[in-house]
Amino acid sequence: MHGVTEDNVYVDLNWGFDHVVGYWYDIIETRDGEENVVEEWSSSMGGSRSKMLEFLIKYNLPEEHRSMVGLDMQF
């Protein structure tokens, strides 16, 4: 998912589940052609599914993905 802010900064939200890293997400900004990782997280780095769920809720991402995380299922 991506969008453009008022300052012509492109923001990409990426998320998913991987058998190695578990649940994961990253937020990447692109300004003037230069990418900058704002935040990245995976359950293999520590933390709980609640962090993933907070991310999904904060950015109003698909309800199906929220439910899957809540049930500890992959998507």
N, C-alpha and C positions, 0 to 999 in steps of 0.2 A: 504494500500500500504506500502511496506517496502523495505528496502535496507540495504546494508552493506557499511560502510565507510572504508577508508584505515586502520584505527586503530581497525578493527573488532568490531566496534560499530554498533549495529543494530538500525535502525531508522524506527519507525512506524508512518505513517500519517493516521489519522482517521478523517472522516468528515461525515456530514449528516444533516438531518433536523429532529427535534423532536417537537411534538405539545406543549410540556412544555417549552423547552429551546430555541426553534427556530433553526436557523442555528447554527452549532457548528463545532469545529475542535479541535484536540489535536495532539501534536507532542511528541512522547515518544522515548527516547534513552534507549537501554539496553546494558550495558557494564559489562562484567564479571558476567552475570546473575542478575545484579541489575538494576531495572527500574528507570528512572528519567524522570519526566514530564518536558519537555523543555518549552512548551507553551500550554495553553488551552484557548479557547475563545468560548463564545456563545452570540448570539444576546440578550439573556436575561440579560447578564452582562452589557449591554450598548453597544453603538456603532452601526454602521450601516451595511447594507449588503455589503457595499463597502469593509469592512475589510475581509469578507468571500470571496468576489470576488478576492481580492488581493492575498489571500492564494491560491485559486484555480489556478490563473494565475502563481504565483511564482513557484509552483511545477508542472506546466504543467498537471494539472488534467483534467478529461474529459470535453470536450467542452459542452456536454449536461448539465452538472451540472452548468457550468458558465452561460449558457443561462437561466437555471431555476432560478438561484439567480438573474440575471439581470431582469427577469420578476416577481420576488417575488413569485415564486411558489415553492412548496415543492418537494423534490426528494427522 
